[in-house]
Structure formats: C-alpha cells, structure tokens
C-alpha cells in the first residue's frame, strides 16, 4: 500500500482526535462559560469562518438555498442546536468517559428512527444488537447500580448526553435522506446558521434569567477552540475521509471517538474507569457489531 492509499486510513485515527475534543470543551469550557452560551457562540464563529470561504458560492446558489432552507434549518437545530448544547449541559454533571460511551449509542438510534420513519426493516439479529446497546448505555447511566433504576435517580448529565445521541441520529438520518444540490461546505455554512437561530432564544433566556456570559480571555479561548477543533477541522477531515473510504468505513471514527474521549477524561480531568464502564462498553460495541454485520450482509446480497 503506497502513501497515497494509506493516508485516508490514517485519517480514521486522526479525525476522532479533533471530534472527541468536543468532550474537553464540554468538561472544561463550561467551568468558564454557560453551556448554551458556549454552544451559541461556538456555532456563531463557525458560521463566520465558513462564510468567509463560501460567501460567493452561497451567493451563486441562493435559489437552491431558498428551496432547501427549512430542511437546512432543521438539520442545524439537530446537529448544531441539540448536539451543540446538550453535551455542554451534560458536562457540568457527568464525566467525559460517560459522555463518550453514551454518544456511541447514536448508530442504534439511527436504526430505530430509520425503521419508524423510513420503513427500514429490523430483524431478530438487529433487535438483539439494539437491546445489547441499550442495556450497555443503561448500565453506564445507572452506574451499574440497579437501585438507581428503581429509584429513578439518574445522573442528569448522562440523560442530556443520551438526548444528544438521539439528536445526532436525527441529524445523520435526514442529512442522508434529504439529498441536496448544494456543495458540502456551503451547505454546512447554512446548517451552522440554523444552529445559531435554534440556540438564540435559549441563549437569551440563559443570559436574562440564569447566568450572564463573561466575555474575557477564557471565553475567546474556549469558544474558538470549540469552533475550530471539534467544529471545522473535525468536519473537514470527516468529509475528506468519507470521500476516500465511503460512509460505512468512516463510521468507525465514532468508536475511536469513545476511546479518545476516555483518554482525555483520564489524563486531563483525572477521571477513572469503573467496572460498569467496561461492561457497558462491551455491550454497546457488541450490539453495534451485530447490527453492522447484518447491514453489511444485506448490502452484499
């Protein structure tokens, strides 16, 4: 294998480094910036940076944008709104390790939602895989303590992260099914604008009734880091990897996302891996393996 063919496979390992850095922001940035404010300004700067490169493309494709605007705004509200704010809210009360593992359950929700809204068939093997994943996520949420399940005293952060996983599933599904005539980066620019619009009312409520943002050096560091590393760089590398290797292989970046997230938590925030993390991770990965194996078999048939 020459260097040209090897490079896309190296991206499989490089891209999640930037993608998982969003969990660093979720744990570290919220110490200095309110979570919704952090999400809002993060996507505001993403939009400005992207717009500086895509302005003329957007101007040329304005008719297409008008035609697709409601779809783009919905994608923005899910991918940048829900998936932008929920992890930052979760980071105040849960760990990076928990967030990474729970977020890995997103492909399972993609299967469930695709079945409900787009008629994708679910057979016994897929059901077994779904159950395995959901049990694994539940074990992590209740920290391996069945009494938490009966007493309904879940960690709020874990539940916010579960909501983010569902939001990413919705974003991924409709991004796939809603075909677009826009180029990749002009489309992402408008999607990020949709995220800003969806977050704006909640940002204003947070500012007025809860806590005000301090526009200091910490603000600019964390917002720009969130915009550039897990935002623009992660998206650009993901798009490049997908173009070279296809969607199926590129999907493995989500599993490495969990591994890198655990490393970030352990080395940067002194978090610990507990027994329930190992058990939950095994069940989640086993379930995803079963579902993916069945999907791959169906594609070959």
N, C-alpha and C positions, 0 to 999 in steps of 0.2 A: 504493500500500500504506500503510494507516494505522499508527500507532504500535503498536496492539494486535496487528496481524498481523505487524509487524516484530520485536517482542520475542522470540518463540520462535527466530527466525533469529539474533538477536544472541546468544542463549544457546548456539548452536552454537559460537560463538567464545569465549564467556566460560567455559563449563563446563570445557573442557580446560585452562584456566589452573590450576584447582584440582586437576583429575585428575592433570596432569603434575607438580604439586608433590610428589607421592609420590616422584618421582625425586630431588628435592632432599633429601628425608629419607633416601633410600637412599644418597646420597653423603655428606651432611653429618652426619646423625644417628648413623650407625654409627661416627663418629670418637669419640663420647662414650658410646654405649650399645651393648651386644652386640646383634647383629641379631635373634635370636629373642626376646630380652627386649623389644626395641623393638616388634616385631610384637605380642607378647602384651599388653603394657601399652597399646599403641595401641588394640587392639580392646576391652580391658577398659574404657577410658574411653569409647569409642564406645558400648558397651553401657550404661554407667551414664547417659550423657547421653540416649540414646534412651529408656531405661526411664523416666526422669523424665517423659517426654511420653506414653509408650504404656502405662504400668502398668495403667491401668483398662481400656484396650482389650484388653490381653493377659488380664486377669482375666476379662473377659466372654467371650473366645474360647478359654479354656483347653481345652475339649473338642476344638476343631479343632486346637489345637497338639499335644495328645496324639496325635491321629490322624496328624499330619504330622511328628512330631518327628524320626524317623530321616532323612527327606528333608531337613529343615531343618539337621540336624547335618552331613549330607554336604555340603550347599551351603556351610555355614560352614567346613568343613575345606578345601574347594577355594578359595572366594572370599576367605576371611579367613586361613586357615591357609597353604596353599601360596602363594597370591598375596600374602599378607601378609608371610611370612618370606623367601621366595625372592628378591624384589627387594632386600631389605635385606642378605642374604648376598651377592648379586651386586655390590652397591655397593662392597664392600670391594676388589674386584679388576677392575672394569671401569668404563667411562665412562657418563655419562648419555646421550650420543649413542647408544652401542651399545644400551643398555637400551631406549631409546625405539623404535628401529628394529626390534629383535628382537621387542619386545612387540606391534608392529603386525602381526606374522605370526599372531596369535591367530585372526583370522577364517578363516584357511586350515585351522587345526587343527579349528575348528568344523565346516567342511565335511567333513573326513576322518572325524571321530568320528561325526558325524551319519549318514554313509554306513555306517559299520561297525555302529552300534548301532540306528539308526532307519530304515535302508533308503533313505536319500536317494540319488537317482541321481547318478552322476558321469559326464559325457560327455567327449568329446575336448577341448572348449574348457575345461571345468573342470580337466581333468588338466593341460593346458598352463599354465593360470593357477597351479595348485598347484606345478608344477615351477618356474615362474618365481619364485614367492615363496620356495620352499625354497632355491633356488640363491642368491637375494639374501641371505637370512639366513645361509647358509653362507659366502658371501663376507665378510660382516661378522665372523662368528665367527673365520675363519682370517685376517682382516685382509688379504685379497687375496693371501695367500702360500700357494700350492698345497703347498709343502713342509710347512706345518703340518698339512695334511690327511693327508699320508702318514706324518708322524711322530707324529700324534695328540697334539699338544701344544697343545690348545685353551686359551683363557682360561677359567678355571673360572667366572668371573662371567658370561660370555656363556652358558655352559651352564645355570647357575642361572636366568638370565633366560628361556632357552628353556623350561625347566621351568615357570616362572611363566606363560608364554604358553599352554602346554598346560593348566595348572590353570585359567586364566581361561576357556579354551574349554570345559572340562568344566562349570565353574560356569554359564556362559552357556547351554549346551545344556540342562542339567537344570533350570535356572531357567525356561526356556521350556516344556519338555515336562511338567514336574511342575506342573500347574495347582493353585492354592491358593485356599482360601476365606478366607484372611486378607487384611486390608488391607495396603498396601505397607509402612508403617513398623513395625507390629507384627511383620510377617514378617521384616523386616530386623533388628529387635532380636533375635529368636531366632536368626537366621543368625549375627549377630555373637557371640552366646553360644556357638554351635557352633564358631566360630573360636577363642574362648578355650579351650574344652575340648580341641580338637585340638592347640593350641600348648602347653598346660600341661606335659605330660610332657617335651617337648623343651626348654622353658624351664627346668625344674628340672634337667635334665641339663646344660644350659649353665652354670647357676649353680653346680652342685656340682663339675663336672669341668673346666670351661674358664675362664670369667671371670665375676666377680660384678658385678652392676649397682650403680652408684653413684647413689643417689637424691639428686642435687643439682639445682641450678638448670638445668643443661644437660638433665638427664633430663626435668624437667617441661616445659621449653620444647619439646623435640623430640617428646615423646610427645603433648602436647596439640595441637601444630601438626599432627602426623600424623593425629590423631583428628578434628580439626575441618576442616582444609582439603581434603586428598585423601580424607577419610572422609565426614563428614556433609554438608558443603557440596557436594562433587562428586556424591555420591549423590543429594541432594535436587534439584540442578539437572538431573542426568541424567534423573531420573524426570519432572520437570516438562517438559523438552524432549521426551521420548518421548511424553508425553500430548498435547502440542500438535502434534508433527510426525510421530509414528509411529517405529517401530523402524528402518526402512530408512534414513531421512534422518538420524536421530540417530546411526547408526553411523559417520557421517563424523567425529564427535568423536575417534574413535580415531586417525585420520590426523593431525588437528591436534595431538593428544597428542604425536606424534613431533616435529612442528615446534617446539612449545613446549619440549619436552624438550631439543632441540638448543640452543635459545636459553638455557635455564637452564644447560646444560653449558658453553657458550661464555662467557657473561657472569659466571657465579657461580664456576665452577671452572676457568676458563682452558683448557678443552678445545679441541681442533682438529678441524675436519672434514677427513678424508683422502679421497683419490680413491675408495677402496673403499667409503666411506660413500655417496658419490653413486651409484656403480654398484649397490650393494646396495639402496639406497632405490628407485631407478628400477625394478629388477626386482620388488621387493616390491609397490610400488604398481601396476605394470603387471599383475602376476598377480592382485591383488585386483580391479582394474578388470575383467579378463576374467571372473572368477568372478561378480562382482556383476552385470555386464552380462547374463550368461546367466541368473542367478537372476531378475533383473527381467523378462527376456523370458518366462520360464516363468510368472511371476505374472500377466503381462498376457494370456497365451494362454488 
